[in-house]
Amino acid sequence: MIKINLLPRELPQGTKTSSRFPYIPLAILAGTLFLLLTFFFYGDYLKGRAAYKRVQKEWMPLSPRMGQLKTLEKKIEIEMRGENDFLRKNVLNTESVTRILSWASEFLPPKGWLTELKAERDGEGCRLTLRGVVLPSRTQTGIEQIEEFLQKLKTKLPSETVFMLTTSKEIKEKVDGTAFTANLDWGVTKKP
């Protein structure tokens, strides 16, 4: 059989173009992946729900005890605050005032004396106030001796010790000295 095209040349018969892109296998693959992920996440959800129910079952007997524990904790915090403060201030404080006084005496410059020494406990820490006068020596001024004295004293105290120093000139009976006031604090809670 012979095929003859009777259409004019302006209207040629077009050939059908078939799509080479496989839509149906890709749709099946996407559906399969979706189904597998759905089963995976649903299984994970069921496992999480079972763990939650197990923890909930274990918690129910403990819940009343936790309520009692919270009320006891509040009661102790309010009613026993005085005893707690006493224990922290006097019993649990590890720094001995006698030892601090010994260090102050040991490191005091040779031409220096203390006019006031006040040690007070505050919470878990201590506040030490030193006042005194130092006369200058041939090698050091009074301020240098005071700073050396306080640095030596600070090395013996806890590492978080903070000190504040004020100095002034002291002139009495033709004696030229340097008066100082030093406040050393460690472990003291700041009051707002």
Secondary structure, DSSP 8 states (H G I E B T S, - for coil): ------S-TTS---------S-HHHHHHHHHHHHHHHHHHHHHHHHHHHHHHHHHHHHHHHHHHHHHHHHHHHHHHHHHTHHHHHHIIIIIS----HHHHHHHHHHHS-TTEEEEEEEEEEETTEEEEEEEEEE---SSS-HHHHHHHHHHHHHHHS-TT-EEEEEEEEEEETTEEEEEEEEEEEES-----
